[in-house]
Amino acid sequence: MKALRKATLTEFRLLRRDRVTLPLALLLPLGLLLGFGFGDGMREALPELGGFTAFELFIVPIALVLVVMMLPLQVLPGTLATYRERGVLRRMATTPVHPATLLGAQLTVHLGTLVASLVLTSAIAGLALGVAGPRQPGAAVGVLALGIGALYGMGLAVAALAPKASTATAAGMALFFPQLLLGGLMVPADQLPDVMVRLGRLLPAGATLAGLQGAWTGDGIGVLHLVVLAAWTLGLGTFAAARFRWS
């Protein structure tokens, strides 16, 4: 535990020094909230949305899902691949501190940062923009937790095999941007072809967004969304654990 605590503090200091990726991961969702929050008509209750505003039902859930996506796909794979490329993991394997300690420290720092960002985003939406919380808050927290597991499984699967940082970054982007489109984060799902919508709901981002919107309206989370997120979490988590390369 002492080694993990020291490694976690070190990783936190290193993450704070990231002047580009980390601020982007934290500030992009806030920019989305503030940019749309003051748009004309965005906070007007609409009968066709069950009395919700477009801001509540679309923009706020999208901002929260963006928070969940950014760190595991844009930051984690590149960081771990950099350690592999520079021989950090290989050198640690020869010391009493197993490289798995570094992996645990990374995940601890990431999850702490991600939860803080989710709380900040939710607080700004509620306190500054007057957004009412989801009708099923427990379900909302649950689907976000499953989404975090699925997307970190995806990020760890990339990090498990990528030989260098550039490869991991490219793979992370290749997983990030298609999910934005297919998951309904770039274009509303009702404006996409049916085949794209069905495919998007089978991916972590799309399943998380759909489940979160269901929790927001009180309609509940579809069983398919829960199964999809659990399958990605277990499948990719198992794959990453079995195939992770320390050198």
FENPEUR-V765754 format. One record per backbone hydrogen bond with DSSP energy under -1.0 kcal/mol. NH is the residue of the N-H (numbers start at 1). CO is the residue of the C=O. E is the energy in kcal/mol with one decimal. If there is no record, write none. Layout:
NH | CO | E
NH | CO | E
This chain:
5 | 1 | -2.5
6 | 2 | -2.2
7 | 3 | -2.6
8 | 4 | -2.5
9 | 5 | -2.1
10 | 6 | -2.2
11 | 7 | -2.6
12 | 8 | -2.2
13 | 9 | -2.1
14 | 10 | -2.2
15 | 11 | -2.4
16 | 12 | -2.0
18 | 15 | -1.4
24 | 20 | -2.1
25 | 21 | -2.6
26 | 22 | -2.0
27 | 23 | -3.1
28 | 24 | -2.1
31 | 27 | -2.9
32 | 28 | -2.1
33 | 29 | -2.1
34 | 30 | -2.7
35 | 31 | -2.7
36 | 32 | -2.1
37 | 33 | -2.4
39 | 36 | -1.7
42 | 39 | -1.3
44 | 41 | -1.2
46 | 52 | -2.3
49 | 46 | -1.5
50 | 47 | -1.9
51 | 46 | -2.2
52 | 49 | -1.0
55 | 42 | -2.2
57 | 53 | -2.3
58 | 54 | -1.9
59 | 54 | -1.2
60 | 55 | -2.5
62 | 58 | -2.2
63 | 59 | -2.6
64 | 60 | -2.1
65 | 61 | -2.4
66 | 62 | -2.4
67 | 63 | -1.8
68 | 64 | -1.7
69 | 65 | -1.8
70 | 66 | -2.4
73 | 69 | -1.7
74 | 70 | -2.6
75 | 71 | -1.5
76 | 71 | -2.6
79 | 75 | -2.1
80 | 76 | -2.3
81 | 77 | -2.3
82 | 78 | -1.9
83 | 79 | -1.9
84 | 80 | -1.9
85 | 81 | -2.9
86 | 82 | -2.3
87 | 84 | -1.2
88 | 83 | -2.1
91 | 87 | -2.3
92 | 88 | -2.2
93 | 89 | -1.5
94 | 91 | -1.3
95 | 92 | -1.9
101 | 98 | -2.2
103 | 99 | -1.7
104 | 100 | -2.5
105 | 101 | -2.3
106 | 102 | -2.5
107 | 103 | -2.3
108 | 104 | -2.3
109 | 105 | -2.5
110 | 106 | -2.7
111 | 107 | -2.8
112 | 108 | -2.1
113 | 109 | -2.5
114 | 110 | -3.0
115 | 111 | -2.6
116 | 112 | -2.1
117 | 113 | -2.2
118 | 114 | -2.5
119 | 115 | -2.5
120 | 116 | -2.5
121 | 117 | -2.8
122 | 118 | -2.5
123 | 119 | -2.6
124 | 120 | -2.4
125 | 121 | -2.2
126 | 122 | -2.5
127 | 123 | -3.4
128 | 124 | -1.3
129 | 124 | -1.3
131 | 125 | -2.5
135 | 216 | -1.4
136 | 215 | -1.8
140 | 136 | -2.1
141 | 137 | -2.5
142 | 138 | -2.3
143 | 139 | -2.6
144 | 140 | -2.0
145 | 141 | -2.3
146 | 142 | -2.2
147 | 143 | -2.4
148 | 144 | -2.5
149 | 145 | -2.2
150 | 146 | -2.5
151 | 147 | -2.6
152 | 148 | -2.5
153 | 149 | -1.9
154 | 150 | -1.8
155 | 151 | -2.4
156 | 152 | -2.7
157 | 153 | -1.9
158 | 154 | -1.7
159 | 155 | -2.4
160 | 156 | -2.0
162 | 158 | -2.3
168 | 164 | -2.0
169 | 165 | -2.8
170 | 166 | -2.2
171 | 167 | -2.4
172 | 168 | -2.6
173 | 169 | -2.3
174 | 170 | -2.1
175 | 171 | -1.4
176 | 172 | -1.7
177 | 173 | -2.2
180 | 176 | -1.4
181 | 177 | -1.6
182 | 178 | -3.1
183 | 179 | -2.1
184 | 181 | -1.2
185 | 180 | -1.8
186 | 180 | -1.9
191 | 188 | -2.2
192 | 189 | -1.6
197 | 193 | -2.0
198 | 194 | -2.7
199 | 195 | -2.0
200 | 196 | -2.7
201 | 197 | -2.0
202 | 199 | -1.3
203 | 200 | -1.5
207 | 203 | -2.6
208 | 204 | -2.4
209 | 205 | -2.5
210 | 206 | -2.5
211 | 207 | -2.3
212 | 208 | -2.5
213 | 209 | -2.5
214 | 210 | -1.9
215 | 211 | -2.1
216 | 212 | -2.0
217 | 213 | -2.1
218 | 214 | -1.2
219 | 214 | -1.1
220 | 214 | -1.8
226 | 222 | -1.6
227 | 223 | -2.7
228 | 224 | -2.8
229 | 225 | -2.3
230 | 226 | -2.5
231 | 227 | -2.6
232 | 228 | -2.3
233 | 229 | -2.3
234 | 230 | -2.7
235 | 231 | -2.8
236 | 232 | -2.2
237 | 233 | -1.9
238 | 234 | -2.2
239 | 235 | -2.1
240 | 236 | -2.9
241 | 237 | -2.2
242 | 238 | -2.1
243 | 239 | -2.3
244 | 240 | -1.3
245 | 160 | -1.6
